Amino acid sequence: MAGWLRPLVGALLLLEGAAALSFLHHRYEEMVQALFRVQSQCPYITRIYSIGRSVEGRHLYVLEFSDYPGIHEPLEPEFKYVGNMHGNEVLGRELLLQLSEFLCEEYRRGNERITRLIHDTRIHIMPSMNPDGYEVAAKQGPDSNGYLTGRNNANGVDLNRNFPDLNTFMYYSGEISGPNHHIPLPDNWKSQVEPETLAVIQWISSYNFVLSANLHGGAVVANYPYDKSQDQRFRSHRRTVNTPTPDDKLFQKLAKTYSYAHGWMHRGWNCGDYFADGITNGASWYSLSKGMQDFNYLYTNCFEITLELSCNKFPPEEDLERQWMANREALVAFIEEVHQGIKGVVSDENNNGIAGAVISVQGISHDITSGDMGDYFRLLLPGTYTVTASAEGYQPQTVTTTVGPAAPSLVHFQLKQDVVRKPPERKASGTRTNNKALQKKVVPRATRRGTQR
């Protein structure tokens, strides 16, 4: 473990010159002002956009950092942070505002590490997914806030229990060799989710996110999928059945990256609980259905973990600076984890990118797909892997590649078109063959299926 911790220790030294920031709780209008202030201070590397509105009409704003804001650059991974999903868990909201100011300020200072991070990564920061719930909690304040006051959205719905349940389908389909990625949504899913959830689903469907974390409170631990237990024999809310994903070791490494860069999360003893290394499999802690991190993994290319950051869901303002100092390095180090594994472009013989190509890694039963430009990103631990790229209408290509501990390995695929040979024509004696009519009768089965799609 000491080996992979050394870069983090060295990176801490780069951040010692950070400017002093204001440590206050921000109501909705103040949060919006803080975001636009950062955008005005760093206009060339930031963009603000809204993914939708809450039940009460508040914008769900995202602040983007990139050397080309608003543009996906091929082979540049997309990363996101989401805070304040539960309205009364407010530390993540404030940390993401602090992070936004920090990235802007350090970029202007010429911090090489931050400059490289922004040039090589497209970073999306959503401080509040549940602004309506926050306003309810904020009216109570940190001193008299109830444990559940403001947790839900304005319709009284827990947003982290509101995503389509793809786990059940996946557990069942796994037994019958069904899909292991990009599981389709049920036909009526839009009628079953809240406006905030709908906005997030449409958001993560529009961007090819690679890595993500959503920030919560009430404990101090880095929680990784699966959140929902596969063992259905237990009916109580609190279950302790470890339910790993096919990428379990990778998820553990991602979680440890945050916990060991955090001021005290890695120690394990926090809030009366103990988690070895400061991490836990979600279902091993307690089973959660329809959660956001499992949905990201099963519906998109994104690997997401959940960060529980404070025992106190609504810490007082005098504690915010200490919390920022404990999380600052971890927030930056976790973004850097998006740069590992393999990445490349899947193209055809004319060098045109192929969108939706499937990238499979032998021995890991979870695939990812290429984006609109044909570029893909597959997070992997160091090692040697056999990787296959396939796409409808093309011959698959398989390569063996070695992944190192630092930058991702560049692995491109160029797929050849899969030519379907036509069967020989039969000519009746003394008659002329009608080619079009004959082709309609003998179109190969594979071609007919492709047409129906």
N, C-alpha and C positions, 0 to 999 in steps of 0.2 A: 504493500500500500504506500509505503514511503516514497517509492519511485514516482508514482503519478501525483503525489502531493507536492513534490519539489517545485514544479512549474507554478502551482498556486501560491506557494510561499513567495516565490520570486515576483509573481504578479502583484502581490500585495504591496510591494515596495514601489511599484509604478503609480499606485493610487494615493500615496501619502500626501500629495500636494493638492487634494481636492478642495474646492472652494467651500466656504461655509454656506449652508442653505437654511432656509426658514423651515421650522418644524411646527406646522399647524394642521389642524383638521380642516378639510376643505368641503364645504357644502357644494351642491351641484354647480351653482353659478361661479363659485370660486375655483372649482376644479376646471371648468371650461376656460376661465380666464388664465389659469396656470398653464394649460395646454397651449393656448394661443400665444401666451407670452414666450414659451419655448420656441414655438414656430417662428415668431417674429425675430427672436435672437439668432436662430439658425435656419434662415429661410431656404438655403441651398441644399440642406441635407434632411429636411423634414417636410411632412405633409400631414394635414389633419383631414380625416374623412369620417363620415357616419355610416354605420352598417344598418341603421334602422332606429326605431324609437321604442321606448318602454311603454307599458300600459298607460301611464299618465302623460305620455308624449315627450319625454326627455330623450334627447339624442344619445345614442350609444357611440361615443366618439372613440376613434383610434388615432394615435399619433405614430406616424411612420418615420423611421430613420433609414436613410439610404443615400449613397452618392448620386443616385438618379431617382429621386422620389417619384412614386407613381408608376414606375416601370419595372417589370421583371426582367432582370438581366440573365441570359442563359448561364447556367452553372453557378448562379448565386442563390444560395438557399434562403427560404422564407422562414422566419421565426416569429412566435407570438407569445406575449404574456397577457393573461386575463386576470383582473382583480375584482374583488367586491361582488362575487357571484351571490354570496349571501350578504344581504344589505348591512347586517350588524357586525360583520367580520371586516373591519375597516383598515387594518394595518397594511394589507396588500395594496389597497387603493393609494395610501400615502406613500408607500415605498415606490410604487410605479411612477408617481409624480416626481419623487426625489430622483429616481433613476433617469427620468426624462431630462430633468434639469442637469443632472450630472453628465450624461452623454453629450449634451449640447455644450456645456461649459468646458469639458475636457477636450472635445474636438476643437473648440476655439483656441484652447491653450496649446494645441499641437501634441497632445498625449498620443504617442505612437501606437500604443495598444488599442485605445479607443478609436483612433483614426482607421487603423487596419480593420477593426471589427465592423465599423460602419461602411467601409468601402467594400468589404467582402460579404456582407450579410444584409438582407432586407429585414429590418426589425419592426414589428407591429406591437404597439403597447395600448391595451384597453384598460384604463384604470378602474372603470366601474361597469360591470355587466348588469347591475341591479341598482340603478340610481334612485328608483322609487323607494325601495326597501331601506336604502341608506338614509334618506330623509326622515323616515319614521324613526330609525334608530338614533339619528343625530338629535332629534327633538328631545329625547330622553337624556342624551349626553353620556359621557363615559362613567360618571359616578353612579347613576341610577339605572343604567341600561339593563334590561332583562336579558336572560340568556337567549331568548327566541325573538325578542322585540326587533322587528325590521328584517328578520332573516329571509322571509319570503318576498315575492314581488307584490304588486298592488292587488292582484287577484288572489293572494293568499297561497300561492304555489311555490314550492321549493324548486328552484330552477335546476338544482343538481339531482333532481329525481324526475326530470321532465323530458329527457331526450328519448328518442325511440329505443326500445329494448332490443338491441342487436345481439346481446350476449346469448339469450335463450336460443335464437335462431342459429348462432354460431356453434353452440354446444351441441345442438341437435344435428346440424349439417356436418359437423366434424365426424359424427358416427357414420354418415352415409357419403363421405368424401365430397362434401359440398364446398362452397367458396370459403377461402380463408382470408379474404380481404375485400374491401369495397362491397360489403354486404348490402343489398338493395333495401331501400326503405319500404315500409308497408304503404299501400295505396292511400290510406286515409291519415297519414302521419301529420299533415299540416293542421288538421282539425284537433289534434291531440296535444299540441305544444303551445306554449305561451309566446307572445310577441318577441320577447327577448331571446328565447330559445330558437325561434324561427329565424331571427336575424343572424344569430351565431351559426346556425346550420348553413344558411345561404352564404355567409361569409367564408366559412372554411371549405365550402364547395367551390368558391371562386378563386381561391389562392391555393397554390400547391405547398402548404405548410409542411415543414419537415420535423420541427421540434417545437414543443410548447410546454408551458406550465401555467396552472391556474392557482391563484393565491388565496388561502383561507386562513382561519384562526380558530382557536379553541384547543389546540395542541401544538407541539413542536416536533414535526417529523416530516420526512419526504416520503410520500405515499405513491406507489406505482401500480399499474394494472396487473391483473384484473381486479376491479372493485367488486364485481358480482361473483359470488361463489358458484362453482359448477355443481357442487353437491347440493341437490335439492331436498335432501332428507331433513335438513334443518329448517324449521319454520319460524323460529324466533328472529328478532331483528339483529341481535348480536351473535354472529357466528364467527368461528375461528378456523376456517378451512382455507389453507393456502391454495390459491388458484393462479398459477403462473401463466403468462403468455408464452408463445414460442420464442420471444425475445427477452426472456426473464433475466438472463445474465447482463444483457445490455441495459435493461431498465434499472437493475440494481446499481450498475456503474453510474448511470445518469443521476440516480437519487443520491449516491454517495458523493458525487461531484458537488452537489449543493450542500449536503449535510456537513462535509468536511471543510468546505470553504466558509460555512456559517460559524458565527462566534461560539455557539455551544450546542447546536443541534446534534452533532456527531457524538456527544457524550452519552446520549441515550436516556438519561434520567431527566425528564421534563414534565411538568404539570401533573406529577403523581403517577406517570406512566413510564415504562422502560421499553425502548426500541433499540435493539443492537445496531450500532453504527448510525443511529438516528434515522433509519429507514424502515419501511414496512410494505409488504404486499397488502393491497387494499382489502381483499377478501379475508386475509389472515387477521386483520384488525377487526373488521365487521363487514358484512356483505351489504353492498349498496347497489340498488337496481336503477337503471336509466340515468347513470351518471355521465358527466361530460368527458372524462378522460378515457373511459372504455369506448365511448362513441367515436372519439377522434381516431383511435387505433383501428376500429373495425370498419369505419366508413370512409376514412381518408388515408393519406400517406403519413399523417402526423403522429409522432410519438409524444404523448403528453403525460406529465406527472402532476400530482396535486401536492402543493406545499402548504403544510400547516405551520404557521409562523409565530404564533403567540398564544400563551395560556389565556390571556385576557383578550376577548374578542374586540373590545373597544378600549384600547389602552389610552391613558391620559397623555396630553400633549408633551408633558415633561419626559415621557418615556420614548418619544418618537426618535430623538437623535440617537439614543443608545441602540434602538432597534435598527436604524439605518446603518450604523456602523457595523452591526452584527451581520447584516444581510448584503451590504454593498458589494463585497468581493464575490459572494455566492451568486448574486444576480448577474454579474458580468461573466463569471466562469461558466455558468450554465448556458448562456447564449453561445459561448465558444464551443460547446459540445456539439453544435450543429455541424461543425467542420470535422467529421470523422467518417470512417467507412469508405464507401465508394460513391462516385458520381460520374456522370457522363451524358452523352447524347445518343439516342437511338434514332437512326436515320435510314432512309432507303438508299438505293444505288445512285440516286441523283443528289444525295446529300440534303434531302428534305427531311426535317424532323418528323418523327412519327409520334403522335399524341396517343396516350392510352396504352402504350406497349407495356407488357407485364414483365417485371424483373423478379425472377425467382432465385433464391439462394438454396442450394442443396443442403438439406438437414435442418432448415428453418421453415416451418410450414406457415409462413406469412409473407405474402408478396406485396410489392408496391408497383405503382404505375408511373409512366413518364408524363410530364406536363404538356401543355399546349405546344411548346416549342420542341418537344422531343427530349428535353433534358430530364434527368432523374437523379434522385438522391437516396441512397440506401445506407442508413446508419448501421455500423457493424463494429464489433470489437476487433482488436488486432488478431490476425490469423490468416490462414489460406482458405479460400472459398472457391467453389464452383458455381458460377453465376450464368443464368440463361435469360436472354431477352426474347420475347415472342410477341407477335401481333397478328391479328387476323389478316389473311391474304399474303403473309410472308413466311419464309422458312425461318425457324428459330435458330439462334446462334448461342453457343455455349463457350465460355472461357474460364480459365482458372487464374485467379489473381490473389495477391498477397496484400493485406491491409497492415499498415504500420501504426504506431501509437500517436503519430502527429497528424499531418494533413491527410485529407482523403485521397485515396488512389483514383486516378482518372482512368475510367474504363468505358470506351465508346463501343457501340454496336452498329454495324451496317448490315441491314437485313435485305436479303434477296427476295424478290417477288416470287410467290409460290405459283408457278405456272401449272394450270390444269389442262392436261392434254385432252383433246376431243377424241371420242371414239371414231374409228374409220366409218366412212359413209357406205351404206349399202345401196347399190344400184340395181334396180329391177331390169331384167333383160328387155331391150328395145324401148326403154322409157328414159326420160330426162329427170335427173334428181332435183327435187325442190329442197335446196339446202336449208332455207329458213324454217320450213315446216319440219324437216328432220331434226334440226337442232333443238326445237322446242320439245321434241319427244325424248331426246337423249341427254338433256342437260344433267351433268353429274350431280349427285346428291348434295355434296358440299356447297356447290354453287347455288342450288335452290335454297338451302338454309341461309346463305348469306344474303340472298335477295329478300327473304322474308324479314330479316332484321332491318 
